[in-house]
Amino acid sequence: MALGVYYYSVVASPQYEATAHFTIEKTGQASSSPLGFLTGIAGPTSSTRDALIIKDFIESREVIERTKGELDLREIYAREDKDFLSRLEADASIEDLIAYWKEKVNIEFESNSGIATLSVMAFEPKDTLTIIQAILKESEDLVNSLSEKSRQDSLKFARAELSRAEDKLKQARQKLLGFVDTEKALNPEKNVEASLSLVASLQGELATSEAELDTLRKSLHDNTPKVRTASNKVSALKRQITKAQSKINRSTSNKKNAKSMSAIIANREALMTEQGFAEKAYASALLSLENARISATQNQRYLTVIVQPQLPEKAAKPSLPHDYIVLFLSCLLLWGILGLIIASIRDHAGWM
């Protein structure tokens, strides 16, 4: 107990503590936890996850490496004028430095309010302020990088989907154009309808010509020029009708031609359907890209410092008389344990 009092009163170096309160905000609609949706139990929110990420970052080697340019933790904590029990060894390894760092920095997160409390201890008041400001800066950079990475990933995925949909649409259009050029069948049904319409028109003209020929024959001889001209016109119309009907009959009655026509129509319809699906997929991908841009703009994370760190004036350690009380109770507990051990040894050895 006397040694402990001497250490705390004379040897122990004062250590100061700086504290800052911050929170991680996210604009846009907060995402719900899948576990909470299925079980009804509230799961970790995005703000909680971000705070836990920051906590792990602050306690890791990464923050030590990132802050090398602004501060030297070995120089701050390995000062020779500080007591040997509190300072960092001058030749400490990086693993020892990380373990020592975890003892000097503490971060606590309140899940209900979403506020994190960061505390840093050092031998000099100005060092605590320098360290905690450097940590907050690197934490803010990390939050910004996570937000930017999430934004870029969502946009990259949407752009990739749009590019694939555009390629499929181009391929579908090229297939349809190639099929039309090869088969010369932009619309087979309309081709048949056009032939039937031509036959009907020719038949109407033939009926008119035959009526005129009959009228001429009643008043003129067959050898007259008018009658011969009318007769030749009727014969020409009949030949045209016969030729057109033969073409239609070959297209419709011939099994091979009919099968070919059916295949052409089926292939064309399939290609048109494929092009229609590709057009809808492209429109959907374009809309998804626009929604991703809007969502990326709205869903942004940022670190907000609620309570700025201040320069401490009073040392946090050693904490008197709290340390004296703990020391006394520890010594009393140790004395009791040693007393029990000695009594047990005497009892087994038969000492009086």
Secondary structure, 3 states (H helix, E strand, C coil): CHHHHHHHHHHCCCEEEEEEEEEEEECCCCCCCHHHHHHCCCCCCHHHHHHHHHHHHHCCHHHHHHCCCCCCHHHHHCCCCCCCCCCCCCCCCHHHHHHHHHHHEEEEEECCCCEEEEEEEECCHHHHHHHHHHHHHHHHHHHHHHHHHHHHHHHHHHHHHHHHHHHHHHHHHHHHHHHHHHHCCCCHHHHHHHHHHHHHHHHHHHHHHHHHHHHHHHHCCCCCHHHHHHHHHHHHHHHHHHHHHHHHHHHHHCHHHHHHHHHHHHHHHHHHHHHHHHHHHHHHHHHHHHHHHHHHHHCCEEEEEEECCCCCCCCCECCCCHHHHHHHHHHHHHHHHHHHHHHHHHHHHCCC
